[in-house]
């Protein structure tokens, strides 16, 4: 079970599905009210050995829903111990402070709420560096994929069962069809990642990232995710 939980922390899959996080860390982003972000991700990111991604991909279905009062809730169906042993875990995020011209957005949340998993709590801050430009484009928001958010930096902390972890990341909107993602979580069992998102259209996107564990000197993982956003 420990191996599975570590793998899920490295991929960020149990709490930060789709547009509400980077590769491995959460952000202050929320799925908008009246929208659902559904994603399918590889729960196993390992590249080498008989238990690698090619041999045991462990697909992880995820769903995040936008709620009233700046809330977001989600459910992910993840492998707990054996590859065929899947269980649901819940997560919740609240953004008490939206971003302004002079201050960052702030969000708090809990993840891995489920039988057999240890809950995590986090606090994150996000700041848009080209805030004026993004504000000017708000009239286009309903035509754009929610992953297109300008140039931003993120930081925060996450509390696991045994330690506090530092979180740092950035996302850079290169064009209407590509966004660079990079982030890092402290701790020897966590990772630094670099990747990006190919934005297909308003509802669909594909995310990929390479992971390098903090206690290794080589690329140790590959994250892949497909996301579709439903509106009602």
C-alpha positions as a printed NumPy array, in Angstrom:
array([[  0.   ,   0.   ,   0.   ],
       [  2.857,   2.399,   0.767],
       [  4.126,   2.08 ,  -2.837],
       [  0.722,   2.993,  -4.224],
       [  0.309,   6.056,  -2.006],
       [  3.795,   7.304,  -2.908],
       [  3.046,   6.887,  -6.621],
       [ -0.155,   8.856,  -6.23 ],
       [  1.643,  11.68 ,  -4.461],
       [  4.143,  11.837,  -7.308],
       [  1.453,  12.124,  -9.931],
       [ -0.811,  14.437,  -7.977],
       [ -3.724,  12.291,  -9.079],
       [ -5.653,  11.711,  -5.902],
       [ -6.531,  15.348,  -5.275],
       [ -5.477,  17.629,  -8.089],
       [ -7.12 ,  16.266, -11.183],
       [ -7.56 ,  18.103, -14.441],
       [ -7.407,  21.896, -14.407],
       [ -7.183,  22.377, -10.625],
       [ -3.506,  21.572, -10.213],
       [ -0.219,  21.325, -12.095],
       [  1.636,  18.027, -12.558],
       [  2.172,  17.131,  -8.895],
       [  0.955,  20.063,  -6.788],
       [ -2.432,  21.714,  -6.197],
       [ -3.124,  25.311,  -7.175],
       [ -5.808,  27.822,  -6.233],
       [ -7.776,  27.008,  -9.398],
       [-11.35 ,  25.799,  -9.098],
       [-13.594,  24.141, -11.64 ],
       [-16.209,  26.839, -12.4  ],
       [-19.692,  26.459, -10.96 ],
       [-21.959,  24.378, -13.219],
       [-18.969,  22.519, -14.693],
       [-17.441,  19.067, -14.149],
       [-13.877,  18.21 , -15.085],
       [-13.517,  14.492, -15.884],
       [-10.037,  13.059, -16.359],
       [ -8.273,   9.762, -16.945],
       [ -4.699,   9.483, -15.694],
       [ -2.082,   6.766, -15.296],
       [ -1.885,   5.996, -11.576],
       [  1.46 ,   4.245, -12.04 ],
       [  4.15 ,   6.558, -13.445],
       [  7.156,   4.203, -13.084],
       [  9.287,   3.819, -16.219],
       [ 11.473,   0.832, -15.361],
       [ 11.012,  -2.759, -14.208],
       [  8.236,  -5.322, -14.337],
       [  5.905,  -2.94 , -12.485],
       [  6.388,  -0.103, -14.966],
       [  3.737,   1.977, -16.681],
       [  3.834,  -0.282, -19.753],
       [  3.102,  -3.393, -17.685],
       [  0.712,  -1.899, -15.1  ],
       [ -0.734,   1.423, -16.356],
       [ -3.359,   1.565, -13.565],
       [ -5.825,   4.032, -15.16 ],
       [ -7.292,   6.416, -12.572],
       [-10.687,   8.005, -13.334],
       [-11.16 ,  11.413, -11.725],
       [-13.969,  13.943, -11.512],
       [-13.995,  17.453, -10.05 ],
       [-17.17 ,  19.527,  -9.791],
       [-17.541,  23.284,  -9.339],
       [-19.667,  24.115,  -6.287],
       [-21.166,  27.369,  -4.949],
       [-19.296,  29.645,  -2.514],
       [-15.869,  29.197,  -4.153],
       [-15.795,  25.471,  -3.421],
       [-14.755,  22.473,  -5.474],
       [-15.297,  18.816,  -4.671],
       [-13.956,  15.719,  -6.33 ],
       [-13.812,  11.95 ,  -6.352],
       [-10.986,   9.821,  -7.723],
       [-11.021,   6.035,  -8.056],
       [ -7.462,   4.933,  -7.245],
       [ -5.531,   1.681,  -6.653],
       [ -4.9  ,   1.126,  -2.955],
       [ -2.743,  -2.002,  -2.733],
       [ -2.963,  -4.388,  -5.687],
       [ -3.447,  -3.053,  -9.258],
       [ -6.974,  -4.465,  -9.353],
       [ -7.917,  -3.157,  -5.886],
       [ -9.514,   0.244,  -6.55 ],
       [-11.206,   2.469,  -3.974],
       [-12.783,   5.948,  -4.131],
       [-11.143,   8.91 ,  -2.418],
       [-12.673,  12.357,  -1.975],
       [-11.154,  15.825,  -1.996],
       [-12.368,  19.343,  -1.259],
       [-10.905,  22.785,  -1.989],
       [-12.031,  26.256,  -0.911],
       [-10.723,  29.6  ,  -2.222],
       [-11.433,  32.24 ,   0.454],
       [ -9.402,  34.95 ,  -1.326],
       [ -9.609,  35.475,  -5.114],
       [ -6.59 ,  37.035,  -6.817],
       [ -6.345,  40.795,  -7.084],
       [ -3.942,  43.205,  -8.752],
       [ -1.697,  43.443,  -5.664],
       [ -2.326,  40.129,  -3.896],
       [ -2.325,  36.412,  -4.774],
       [ -5.242,  34.021,  -4.682],
       [ -5.322,  31.744,  -1.616],
       [ -6.871,  28.29 ,  -1.364],
       [ -7.003,  25.559,   1.27 ],
       [ -8.04 ,  21.96 ,   0.852],
       [ -8.001,  18.339,   1.935],
       [ -7.281,  15.284,  -0.183],
       [ -7.169,  11.474,   0.022],
       [-10.317,  11.226,   2.113],
       [-11.121,   7.519,   1.976],
       [-10.821,   4.165,   3.686],
       [ -7.233,   2.917,   3.599],
       [ -5.689,   6.324,   2.769],
       [ -4.137,   9.002,   4.953],
       [ -5.68 ,  12.472,   4.424],
       [ -3.518,  15.439,   3.404],
       [ -4.168,  19.136,   4.01 ],
       [ -2.726,  21.975,   1.939],
       [ -2.487,  25.757,   1.645],
       [ -1.54 ,  27.272,  -1.72 ],
       [ -1.065,  30.752,  -3.217],
       [ -1.136,  31.691,  -6.917],
       [ -0.157,  34.975,  -8.617],
       [ -0.601,  35.918, -12.277],
       [  2.394,  37.858, -13.614],
       [  0.503,  39.245, -16.628],
       [ -2.599,  40.041, -14.574],
       [ -3.62 ,  43.095, -16.61 ],
       [ -3.575,  41.119, -19.861],
       [ -5.661,  38.274, -18.43 ],
       [ -8.183,  40.709, -16.951],
       [ -8.533,  42.334, -20.363],
       [ -9.254,  38.908, -21.91 ],
       [-12.   ,  38.006, -19.434],
       [-14.652,  38.692, -22.054],
       [-13.229,  35.65 , -23.898],
       [-13.321,  33.356, -20.878],
       [-16.397,  31.415, -21.951],
       [-14.662,  30.598, -25.262],
       [-11.391,  29.399, -23.708],
       [-10.248,  26.182, -22.07 ],
       [ -9.942,  26.753, -18.315],
       [ -6.279,  25.681, -18.435],
       [ -5.445,  28.922, -20.287],
       [ -4.634,  31.247, -17.374],
       [ -1.656,  33.365, -18.44 ],
       [  1.755,  33.274, -16.768],
       [  1.63 ,  32.341, -13.097],
       [  3.7  ,  31.244, -10.124],
       [  2.49 ,  29.062,  -7.256],
       [  3.713,  28.194,  -3.778],
       [  2.357,  26.513,  -0.698],
       [  2.644,  23.786,   1.903],
       [  1.121,  20.329,   2.223],
       [  0.86 ,  18.301,   5.433],
       [  1.131,  14.54 ,   5.141],
       [  0.829,  12.018,   7.971],
       [  4.502,  12.385,   8.853],
       [  5.816,  15.707,   7.536],
       [  5.215,  19.134,   6.001],
       [  6.071,  19.482,   2.311],
       [  6.963,  22.632,   0.371],
       [  5.218,  23.239,  -2.961],
       [  6.498,  25.4  ,  -5.848],
       [  5.322,  25.586,  -9.452],
       [  4.564,  27.629, -12.549],
       [  2.338,  27.469, -15.611],
       [  3.022,  29.506, -18.749],
       [  0.421,  29.968, -21.487],
       [  2.546,  29.86 , -24.635],
       [ -0.433,  30.   , -26.992],
       [ -4.136,  29.174, -27.106],
       [ -3.139,  25.552, -27.701],
       [ -0.136,  24.916, -25.43 ],
       [  0.698,  25.56 , -21.766],
       [  3.992,  24.707, -20.02 ],
       [  3.698,  23.089, -16.554],
       [  6.574,  22.717, -14.082],
       [  6.477,  22.06 , -10.343],
       [  8.246,  20.548,  -7.337],
       [  7.246,  18.982,  -4.026],
       [  9.833,  18.536,  -1.28 ],
       [ 10.564,  15.151,   0.269],
       [ 12.692,  12.277,  -0.985],
       [  9.676,  10.264,  -2.214],
       [  8.272,  13.219,  -4.188],
       [  9.484,  14.754,  -7.446],
       [ 10.284,  17.665,  -9.701],
       [  8.339,  17.646, -12.971],
       [  8.394,  19.387, -16.341],
       [  5.71 ,  19.019, -18.988],
       [  2.854,  20.693, -20.712],
       [ -0.763,  20.674, -21.811],
       [ -1.969,  20.468, -25.394],
       [ -5.29 ,  22.322, -25.509],
       [ -7.48 ,  20.728, -28.167],
       [-10.556,  22.91 , -27.741],
       [-12.651,  24.512, -24.997],
       [-13.548,  21.155, -23.431],
       [-10.608,  18.838, -24.164],
       [ -6.907,  18.74 , -23.339],
       [ -4.024,  16.277, -23.051],
       [ -1.345,  16.649, -20.37 ],
       [  2.088,  14.993, -20.228],
       [  5.041,  15.452, -17.887],
       [  8.353,  13.829, -17.009],
       [  9.079,  13.25 , -13.318],
       [ 12.411,  13.02 , -11.543],
       [ 12.248,  11.8  ,  -7.956],
       [ 14.096,  14.037,  -5.499],
       [ 16.327,  11.143,  -4.381],
       [ 17.284,  10.102,  -7.951],
       [ 19.555,  11.55 , -10.646],
       [ 17.485,  10.342, -13.604],
       [ 13.998,  10.619, -15.049],
       [ 11.862,   8.252, -12.983],
       [  8.295,   8.723, -14.182],
       [  5.889,   9.759, -16.91 ],
       [  2.489,  11.314, -16.287],
       [ -0.274,  11.272, -18.906],
       [ -3.769,  12.7  , -18.535],
       [ -6.764,  13.336, -20.753],
       [ -9.353,  15.843, -19.506],
       [-12.861,  16.723, -20.7  ],
       [-14.997,  19.472, -19.192],
       [-18.788,  19.132, -19.07 ],
       [-21.105,  22.124, -18.61 ],
       [-24.739,  22.075, -17.522]])
